[in-house]
Amino acid sequence: MNEAPSERLQGFLVRMTNTQIAQIRDEVAALLSSRLAAVPTEAAALQRAARALRQSESIDQWIQIVADAAAAFAPRVALFSIDGDRVVAKALRGPGELPAEPLALAEAPALQQVIDTKELVVCLTAASQLGAALFTPVLAKRAHLLPVVGKSRVLGILYAEGDANLPALETLTSLAAGSLELRKVNGSAPLIQPAAAEPEHRHPVELAPAPALVVTESVDWRAKRGASVAVAKLILQNSETLAEGRARNKVYAALRLPIEAARLDFRDRFPGKESYLEAEFDARLF
């Protein structure tokens, strides 16, 4: 018995839909594969930087290693050391020139805020935030200031201008701080020299509070909820594999593809907010 026209049309639509689904699936698989291929490259760059930092023979070499590694994750970066109430530019990667003279922290409230909070600070690339002596911004109207945090204080500041890979830069500054603390333990000269002792009769200098234009990373509740949902979904969909990975103490090895897929998806939906997802991974997965 011949099919009715409506049945033939329905069959055609089903076949067309299946074809489209297969095409979309193949395109997504290809995109995911290409994006995942970049992850080992990023990890390898950080691994090379960590090895080079451990093997650095001098502070000058350490500075150049940090600057070179950071340049892979932002189009314009600079590294500053801290000398009492001043910062000193040590290295630059990208267009422009470093300021020749030290910059007073009282004239650069954004840099002062990094030291006070020991947290990432996002600021305007303006003299009111970074001081008139800082090199002229070239690539963007906003910059990220990442602290190199030691055991008790900020040891240096990494400046990143333009489209920056913040998770990679935060990992790099952590590696840099660890290697610098190790140098201090082993008796090597530190990057940051302590401020000279003030005479007893002098009053301590009170720095003016940072103006309202300087902002720290406030909580992005939408990104935070998105990270929580993403990790919960990953755990639910891979509960057995996760249990096996935890039993062998190899969670990442067991869930590498789902984890990296979640990272890529989160980065696309919440660019610049990847730290929320990493915090959820640390708290609930690893």
C-alpha positions in Angstrom: 0.0 0.0 0.0 1.4 3.4 -1.0 2.2 5.9 1.7 0.0 8.9 2.0 1.5 12.2 1.0 1.5 13.3 4.7 3.5 10.2 5.7 6.0 10.7 2.9 6.5 14.3 4.0 6.9 13.2 7.6 9.5 10.6 6.6 11.4 13.2 4.5 11.4 15.6 7.5 12.7 12.9 9.8 15.5 12.0 7.4 16.4 15.6 6.9 16.4 16.2 10.7 18.6 13.2 11.3 21.0 14.4 8.6 21.2 17.8 10.1 21.7 16.4 13.6 24.6 14.2 12.3 26.1 17.2 10.6 25.8 19.4 13.7 27.3 16.5 15.8 30.3 16.2 13.5 30.9 20.0 13.5 30.7 20.1 17.3 33.1 17.2 17.6 35.6 18.8 15.2 35.4 22.1 17.0 35.9 20.4 20.4 38.8 18.4 19.1 40.5 21.6 17.7 39.9 23.5 21.0 41.2 20.6 23.1 44.3 20.5 21.0 45.2 23.9 22.3 45.0 22.9 25.9 48.2 20.8 26.0 50.0 23.7 24.3 49.0 26.0 27.1 49.9 23.5 29.8 53.2 22.7 28.1 54.1 26.5 28.1 53.4 26.7 31.8 55.4 23.5 32.5 58.4 24.9 30.5 58.1 28.2 32.5 58.0 26.3 35.8 61.1 24.3 34.9 63.0 27.4 33.7 62.1 29.3 36.9 63.4 26.5 39.1 66.7 26.5 37.1 67.1 30.3 36.8 70.6 31.3 38.0 69.9 34.9 38.8 67.1 37.3 39.5 67.7 39.1 36.2 67.2 35.7 34.5 64.1 35.0 36.6 62.6 38.3 35.5 63.1 37.6 31.8 61.6 34.1 32.2 58.5 35.5 33.8 58.1 38.2 31.2 58.7 35.8 28.3 56.2 33.3 29.6 53.6 36.0 30.3 53.9 37.3 26.8 52.3 34.0 25.5 49.1 34.8 27.3 48.7 38.6 26.7 49.7 40.9 23.9 51.4 43.4 26.3 52.8 42.6 29.7 55.2 44.2 32.1 56.7 43.1 35.4 57.2 45.4 38.4 59.2 44.9 41.5 58.4 46.7 44.8 61.0 48.9 46.5 59.5 50.3 49.7 56.9 52.9 48.7 57.8 52.7 45.0 57.5 50.2 42.1 60.3 49.7 39.6 59.6 48.5 36.0 61.8 45.4 35.3 60.7 44.0 32.0 58.2 44.7 29.1 57.0 42.5 26.3 55.0 44.3 23.7 55.0 47.8 22.1 56.2 50.9 24.0 59.0 51.5 26.5 59.4 51.0 30.2 59.4 54.1 32.5 63.0 55.0 33.3 62.4 56.1 36.8 60.7 54.4 39.8 57.0 55.2 40.3 55.7 56.2 43.7 52.8 54.0 44.8 51.1 57.2 46.1 50.7 58.2 42.5 49.5 54.8 41.3 46.5 53.8 43.4 45.8 50.7 41.3 49.2 49.3 42.0 48.8 50.2 45.7 45.5 48.3 45.8 47.2 45.1 44.4 49.6 45.3 47.3 47.0 46.0 49.9 44.5 43.3 48.8 46.9 40.7 47.3 44.2 40.2 44.6 43.8 40.7 40.9 42.8 44.3 40.2 41.2 45.6 37.0 41.8 49.3 36.4 41.6 51.9 33.7 44.8 52.5 31.7 44.8 56.1 32.9 47.3 58.3 34.8 44.8 58.6 37.7 45.1 54.8 38.2 48.6 53.9 37.1 50.5 57.2 37.5 51.7 59.6 34.9 55.1 58.0 34.9 53.8 54.6 33.7 54.3 53.8 30.0 51.4 54.9 27.8 48.8 52.2 27.3 48.5 51.1 23.7 46.1 48.2 23.3 43.2 48.7 25.7 41.4 51.1 28.0 41.5 48.5 30.8 44.4 46.5 32.3 44.7 43.6 34.7 47.2 43.8 37.5 48.2 40.4 39.0 50.1 40.1 42.2 53.1 37.8 42.6 52.2 36.8 46.2 54.7 35.3 48.6 54.1 33.8 52.0 53.4 37.2 53.7 53.3 39.9 51.1 53.2 40.8 47.4 56.6 40.3 45.9 55.9 41.9 42.5 53.1 42.9 40.1 52.4 41.6 36.6 50.7 44.1 34.3 48.6 42.6 31.4 47.0 44.8 28.8 44.8 43.7 26.0 43.0 40.3 25.6 44.6 38.3 28.4 44.3 34.7 29.3 43.8 35.3 33.0 43.8 31.7 34.3 47.1 31.0 32.6 48.6 34.3 34.0 47.3 33.6 37.5 48.9 30.1 37.3 52.2 31.7 36.1 52.3 34.2 38.9 51.8 31.4 41.4 54.6 29.5 39.9 56.8 32.6 39.9 56.0 33.3 43.5 56.8 29.7 44.5 60.2 29.7 42.7 61.0 33.1 44.2 60.3 31.9 47.8 62.4 28.9 47.1 65.3 31.2 46.1 65.0 33.0 49.3 65.1 29.8 51.3 68.2 28.7 49.4 69.9 32.0 50.2 69.6 33.7 46.8 68.9 37.4 46.6 65.2 38.2 46.5 63.6 40.2 43.7 61.9 42.6 46.2 64.1 44.5 48.5 62.6 45.5 51.9 62.0 49.2 52.5 64.7 51.0 54.5 63.9 51.5 58.2 62.4 54.8 59.0 63.9 57.0 61.8 61.9 56.6 65.0 60.9 60.3 65.1 59.2 60.1 61.8 55.5 59.4 61.5 54.4 56.6 59.1 53.3 57.7 55.7 49.5 57.3 55.2 48.7 56.6 51.6 45.5 58.1 50.3 42.7 55.6 49.6 42.3 54.4 46.0 39.8 56.4 44.0 36.5 54.8 43.1 37.6 54.1 39.6 39.9 51.4 40.8 37.9 48.2 41.2 38.8 44.7 42.3 37.1 41.7 40.8 33.7 41.7 42.4 31.7 38.5 42.6 29.9 37.7 39.3 27.0 35.7 40.6 25.9 34.7 37.1 29.3 33.2 36.4 29.4 31.7 39.9 26.1 29.9 39.4 27.2 28.8 35.9 30.3 27.3 37.3 28.3 25.5 40.0 25.9 24.1 37.5 28.6 23.0 35.1 30.5 21.1 37.8 27.3 19.5 39.1 26.4 18.4 35.6 29.8 16.9 35.1 29.7 15.0 38.3 26.2 13.7 37.6 27.0 12.5 34.1 30.3 10.9 35.1 29.6 9.6 38.6 31.0 6.1 38.1 34.2 7.4 36.3 34.7 10.0 39.0 34.4 7.4 41.8 37.0 5.2 40.0 39.3 8.3 39.5 39.1 9.2 43.2 39.8 5.7 44.2 43.0 5.8 42.2 43.7 9.4 43.1 43.7 10.3 39.4 40.5 12.3 38.9 41.9 14.5 36.1 43.2 11.5 34.2 39.9 9.8 34.4 37.8 12.8 33.4 40.2 14.8 31.3 37.9 15.2 28.2 34.8 16.2 30.2 36.8 18.6 32.3 38.4 20.3 29.3 35.1 20.4 27.5 33.5 22.1 30.5 36.4 24.6 30.6 36.1 25.5 27.0 32.3 25.8 27.2 32.6 28.0 30.3 35.2 30.2 28.7 32.9 30.8 25.8 29.9 31.7 28.0 31.8 33.6 30.6 35.1 35.0 29.1 37.5 36.2 31.7 35.6 34.4 34.6 37.3 31.0 34.4 38.5 31.3 38.0 35.0 30.6 39.2 35.0 27.2 37.4 38.4 26.3 38.7 37.3 27.1 42.2 34.3 24.8 41.8 36.6 22.1 40.4 38.9 22.4 43.5 36.0 22.4 45.9 33.9 19.6 44.5 35.9 17.5 42.0 39.5 17.3 43.1 
